[in-house]
Amino acid sequence: MKDFLYLFRGGNAGTSPEDRQRSMERWKAWIEQLAKTGKYKGGFPLETGGKVVSGANKLVTDGPFPESKEVVGGYLLITAKDLAEAVEFSKGCPIFGEGGAVEVRPIMEIAM
């Protein structure tokens, strides 16, 4: 088994509290299903905003900006037998119904 990272980009859970609540219930059900199968290892949604540190001079700027479709809104760490299986599990993610995307990345194994 290998570890994989899901990065959630874009998506819109709706503007009303009811829409956001329904979205959270769909996310909770999907994550609970991953946990029941032993695939879920952890993860959290991210707050909007923050700072970006970049370049050799370590320039600090405001961002990322929530209106960008490329902003990472959260992450999960899962385990799967290979990339194909990790991709297949990602297809159950509620973000697809909200206009977002899941980036599936293998975690590099490093001997310490």
C-alpha positions as CSV (number, residue, x, y, z in Angstrom):
1,M,0.0,0.0,0.0
2,K,1.1,3.5,-0.7
3,D,0.0,6.9,0.6
4,F,-1.6,9.5,-1.6
5,L,-2.6,13.1,-1.2
6,Y,-5.9,14.6,-2.5
7,L,-5.7,18.3,-3.0
8,F,-9.1,19.9,-3.5
9,R,-9.3,22.8,-5.9
10,G,-12.2,25.1,-6.6
11,G,-15.7,24.1,-6.0
12,N,-18.6,26.1,-4.6
13,A,-20.7,24.6,-1.7
14,G,-23.4,27.3,-2.3
15,T,-24.3,30.5,-0.6
16,S,-27.0,29.6,1.8
17,P,-26.3,28.0,5.2
18,E,-28.6,25.1,4.1
19,D,-26.5,24.5,0.9
20,R,-23.3,24.6,2.9
21,Q,-24.7,22.2,5.5
22,R,-25.8,19.7,2.8
23,S,-22.4,20.0,1.2
24,M,-20.7,19.2,4.6
25,E,-23.0,16.2,5.0
26,R,-21.9,14.8,1.6
27,W,-18.3,15.4,2.5
28,K,-18.7,13.7,5.8
29,A,-20.4,10.7,4.3
30,W,-17.7,10.3,1.7
31,I,-14.8,10.6,4.2
32,E,-16.6,8.1,6.6
33,Q,-16.8,5.6,3.7
34,L,-13.1,6.0,3.1
35,A,-12.5,5.5,6.8
36,K,-14.7,2.3,6.9
37,T,-12.6,0.8,4.1
38,G,-9.3,1.7,5.9
39,K,-8.2,4.2,3.2
40,Y,-8.6,7.4,5.1
41,K,-5.5,8.6,7.1
42,G,-6.4,12.3,7.8
43,G,-7.1,15.7,6.3
44,F,-8.7,19.0,6.8
45,P,-10.4,21.9,4.9
46,L,-8.3,25.0,4.7
47,E,-9.3,28.6,5.7
48,T,-9.5,31.1,2.9
49,G,-6.6,33.6,2.7
50,G,-3.2,33.4,4.2
51,K,0.2,34.4,3.0
52,V,2.4,33.3,0.1
53,V,6.2,33.3,0.6
54,S,8.2,33.1,-2.6
55,G,11.5,33.6,-4.3
56,A,15.1,33.8,-3.1
57,N,14.2,37.0,-1.1
58,K,11.3,35.2,0.5
59,L,8.8,37.9,-0.5
60,V,5.6,37.7,1.5
61,T,2.3,38.6,-0.2
62,D,-1.3,38.2,0.6
63,G,-3.0,35.2,-0.8
64,P,-4.0,32.8,-2.1
65,F,-7.2,34.4,-3.3
66,P,-10.4,32.5,-2.8
67,E,-11.9,33.6,-6.2
68,S,-9.2,31.6,-8.0
69,K,-10.3,28.1,-9.2
70,E,-6.7,27.0,-8.5
71,V,-6.8,27.7,-4.8
72,V,-6.4,24.5,-2.7
73,G,-9.4,24.4,-0.3
74,G,-8.4,21.3,1.6
75,Y,-6.6,18.0,1.5
76,L,-6.9,14.3,2.5
77,L,-4.2,11.7,3.0
78,I,-5.3,8.2,1.9
79,T,-3.8,4.8,1.4
80,A,-4.3,2.8,-1.8
81,K,-2.6,-0.1,-3.6
82,D,-1.6,2.2,-6.5
83,L,-2.3,5.5,-8.3
84,A,-5.2,4.0,-10.3
85,E,-6.9,2.9,-7.1
86,A,-6.4,6.3,-5.5
87,V,-7.9,8.0,-8.6
88,E,-10.9,5.6,-8.5
89,F,-11.5,6.4,-4.8
90,S,-11.3,10.2,-5.6
91,K,-14.3,9.9,-8.0
92,G,-16.7,9.7,-5.0
93,C,-15.7,13.1,-3.8
94,P,-18.5,15.6,-3.5
95,I,-16.4,18.4,-5.0
96,F,-17.3,17.3,-8.5
97,G,-20.9,18.2,-8.0
98,E,-19.7,21.7,-6.8
99,G,-17.6,22.4,-9.9
100,G,-14.2,21.6,-8.3
101,A,-11.4,19.2,-9.0
102,V,-9.3,16.7,-7.1
103,E,-5.5,16.5,-7.7
104,V,-4.3,13.0,-6.8
105,R,-0.6,12.9,-5.8
106,P,1.5,9.9,-4.7
107,I,3.6,10.6,-1.5
108,M,7.2,10.0,-2.2
109,E,8.8,7.4,0.1
110,I,12.1,8.6,1.5
111,A,14.3,6.3,3.6
112,M,15.4,8.1,6.8
